[in-house]
Amino acid sequence: MPQRTGRYTISMENDIFIEESAGIAGSKEREGPLGEYFDISFNDDKLGQESWEKAESSLQTIAVNTVLKKAELLPDDIDIIFAGDLLNQCISSTFGLKELNIPFMGQYGACSTMAQTLALGATFTDSNAANRAIAVTSSHFCSAERQFRLPLEYGGQRTPSAQWTVTGAGAALISKKPSAAKIKHVTIGRIKDLDIKDANNMGAAMAPAAAETIMSFLSDTNTKISDIDLILTGDLGKVGSALLRELIQREGVDISSIHNDCGMLIFDTVKQDVHSGGSGCGCSASVFCSYIMKNIKSGKLHNVLFTATGALMSPTSSQQGESIPGIAHLIHICGDK
């Protein structure tokens, strides 16, 4: 059974692995620095569908089917799937996965959803509630713009702190079958709200939650920075990443040499004009499930703190003048078999 370690961290009692993973991406993402690492990428961001929302559902379908193919499994071999996205009531997950007929639990953690689904998949597997679980999330630039901001046709100018929602998805198969990526700990974050209301600066809204979750893990497990190869945050972007490092530095911890951010990795922020970097559930999902997992499997990375971050907002809350609460969940992955 999973065991509580310290105040906020859960330790896996058994050896729990990410057996396989798949990262799926759109055309702009393929043109970025990580293009060669994605399992599948598309020229047409509508994926042949009649709407952006249906295209995003297809991203999840393709991500899960790709993982199943790589693992040589069928949908009936999976005990449960944890899935989420950014659209109203997680419709991308619901419509994208309904035909697979796998027991389903929809999740919403905003852009932290990949870590949230991994955390649940790991704890279910460790407790023997599932033999195999899949964690999957997605986002789509056009569907997110339609829901959260302005019509694409409007052509509004972006502020320097704004981020570009990633068109992509990531899926991970969690089981007890040995692989190169072992999930050792899960740290569940707490909601942090510093009254930031600028929807074009979500990195600043999420950074305090990321700092708190990382410090909680280090304290709960007595882990030293020198023990970690990479602290990977979800999608803080340029502004949020700088703020995260400053906040942790105030606690006497310097992570600057081992920190990177999925929102900074997936795009070339200069050549691709994405301002502060990438965002969206599919940002950390596609980067982690492709680029990071391949580096773990190759032995380039041994100890990774994957800390996906989320801005817990909605169009309704923003229109009513509410602030943007942040959340961050952490998955500790050991690259040694």
N, C-alpha and C positions, 0 to 999 in steps of 0.2 A: 504494500500500500504506500502511496505517497506520504511523506513525512514533512511536518512543519520544521523549518530551520530558521531560527530567529523569529522576527515579527512578521515579515511579509513574504518570505521565500518558501517555496515547496521543493523538496528534494525527491528525486525519483528513487524508489527502493530497488527496482529492477533496472536492467539495462534497456533503455528505450531509445530507439533509433529512428532517424529519418531515412527510411529505406530507399525512397526515390523522390525526385522532385522535378518540376517542370516550370519554366518561365516563358510566358507568351507575351508578345509585344506588337505594337502598331508600327506604322511607317516612320514616324519621327523618332521613336525610340530605337528602331533598327539603325537609323543614321547616326546615333550617338556613340559614345566610346565603348559601350557594352554590346553593340549590335551582334557580334559574332557569338556571344554566349547564350542568347535566347534559343530555346528549343524550336520555336516557330515564330515567325513574324509575318506581317501582312502589308501588302502595298495598298490595299483598299481598307480604310479604317471602318467601313461599314460591313466588312466581311461578307458582302453579298446580301445583307439583310435590308429591310425596308426602313429601318429606323436605327438611330444610334443606340437606343436602349436594347433593342434585340441584338445588336452587334455585341454589346457588352455581355449579354447572356451567353452568346456564342463563345466569348473568350473563356468563360468559366467551363463550359462544356468541353472545349478543346483542351484546356489545361488538365482537367480531371482525366479525360480519355488518354491524354499523352502520358500521364503518370501510370495509369493502368497498363498501357501498352509497354512501357519501359519495365514495369514490374512483372509483366506476363500474367496479369490478373484480370478478372471480370468484375463487373459491378457487384455481383452476388458475393464476391469474396470480401467485400468491405462491410464492416459492422455499423459504421456511423460516419457521417460527413458533417463537418462544421464549416459553415460558409457564410460570407457576408459581403456587403458592398455599400455604396454610398446612396443608392437611389431609394425612393420612398418605399418603406417597409421591405427593404432588401429584395426588390423584385428581380434584379439580375441573377441572384443566387436561386431564387425560387423557380423562375422560368427556365434558367439555364440547366438546372440539375434535376428537374422533376421526372424526366424520362428515364433516368438511371435507376430509379426505384430503390435508392439507398436510404436507410433511416437518416433523417435530416434534422439538424438543429441550426436555425438561422441565427447569425450573430451580428451585433453592431457595436463596433468600437471605433467608428470613423476610420482614420488611416492607421490606427493601431490594430486593426482587425486581423492581420496576418499573425501577429504574435498572440493575440487572444485565441484564435482558432488552434494554433500550435499548442498553446498551454492546455487547452481543454482536451485536445487529442492525446497529448502526452499523459495527462493525469487519468483519463479514461483507460488508456492502454496499460498504464502502470498498475491500476487497481483491478485489472482483469474485467472491467466493464466492456472492453472491446479488445479484440485481437488485432484488428487493423482499423485505423481511422485515417480519414483524409481531411486536411485543412486547406481551404481555398478561398481566395478573395480576388476582387477585380475592381477596376475603375476604367472610365473612358472619358477622354477630354471633352468630347462634344456633349455627352449626356450630363456630365457634371456642370458644364457651363450653362446648359439649359436649366438645370435645377437650381443651382446656387448663385448664378451671377446674371448674365445678360444674354440675349439671343446672339448667336455667332455673327449674324448679319449686321449687328449694331456696330461692331468694330471699335469698341471702347478701348481707350488707352490704359495700359497696365502701369501700376506703380512699380518702382524698383524692387520693393519687398515682395511683390506678388510671385506666385509659383504656378507652374504649368502642370495641370492634371495629366498624369500618365495614362495612356491607353495600353492596358496590359493586365495580366493576371498571373498568379502563381499558385501552384498546388503542391502539397507535400503529403506523402504517404508515411504514416507513423506506425511502427510495429516493433516487435521484439526480435526481428530478424537482424542479425549483426550487419552493420554497414559502417562507413567511415565517419558518420555524423551521429554522435550520441547526445541526447538531451539529458542534461544532468540536473538542472535547476530551472524553476519558473518563478519569477517575481511579479506579483500582481500589483499594478500601480494604483495610486489614489488620485482622485480628481483634484486638480489645482486650478484655481481661478484667480488671476491677478487683475481682473476687470479690464482686460484688453478687448476692444470692440471692433478693431479693424480687420475685416474679413480678408483684406489683402496683405495681412501680416500674420499668417497663422503660425509661422515658425516661432515668433515671439510668444504666442499663446501656449504653444506646446512645450517649449524648452524647459520651463520650471518643472513640469511633470516628469520629463526625461531625466533631469538632474536628480530629482528626488528618488526615482525608481533605481537609477544606477547606484546612488549612494546607499540605498536600502539594501541592495544586493551585496555590495562590498562589505557592509557592516554585518549583515546576517550570516554571511559565509566566511568572513575573515579573509577575503580574497584581496591580494595586493595587485596594484596596477601592473607590476612587472610580470604577473602570472598570465596576463591577457594579451592576446595578439591583436585583437580588433574589437573596439566598441563601435557597433554599427547602429546608428539611429535611423528612424523610419523615413521621415521626409521633412526635416527641419529646414532644409535649404540653407543658403548662405547666411541669412540673418539669424535664423534660429540656432544654427550650429555654432556661430561665434558666441551667442548668448549662453548656450549650454556650457561651453568650455569656461566661460567667465564665471558662471554660477558654481561650477564644481571647483574651480580654482579658489573660490572664496572659502571652500571647505578644506583647503590645504591639499587638494588632489589635482595633479596635472595630467589630463588625458589627451593633450594636444598631439602627442606623437602616435597615439593608437586609435584616435577617433576618425571616423568617416561617416558620411551620410548618404543614404540611397538617393535622395533628391539631388545631391551633388554629383553622384557617380553616373547616373543614367543619361544625363545630357551634358553636352559641352555648353556651359552657360554663356560663353562668348559667341561662338559660331552659330548656336541654335536659337539665340534670342529668347531664352526662357527666364530671364531676369534672375530671381533668387534660386531657381532650380525646379526640380520636379516635386509633385505631391500626389495624393490620391491613394486609395487602398492598393491599387495595382503597382504603385511605385516600389514600396518595400517588398511586396510579394514577388514581383517579377525579378528584382535584383537579387533578393535572397535565394530564391528557388533556382536561379540560373548561375549567375556570376559567383556568388559567395559559396554555394554548395559545391560548385566545381573546384573552387580553390581549397575547400575543406577536403574533398575527395582526393585531390592531387597531393595533399600534404603541405601545402603552402600556409594553411591556417590550422591551428590546433585548438585554440581556446577563443571562442567568439561570444560576445554579449550582443545578441540581436535585440535591440530596443525599439520596437515600432511605436510611433507616436500618433496621437489622434486629437483633432479639434472637435469637441462634442457640441457642435452647433447644428442648426437647421435653418432653412429659409425663414420659417416662422419666428424662431428666436431672434434672428438678425433683424427682421422687420420690426420686431417689438422692442428693439434697442437693448437686447440682452448682451451680456459679455460672452466670451468664447472660453469655456472651461477646457482644460487640456488633460490628457491621460497618456500614460505610457506603460506598456507591459514588456517584460524582459525574458528572453529565453537564453539560457547558457548552454552552448553547444560545444562539446569536446570532440576534437577531430581524431582522437586516437581510438582504435577499435578495442 
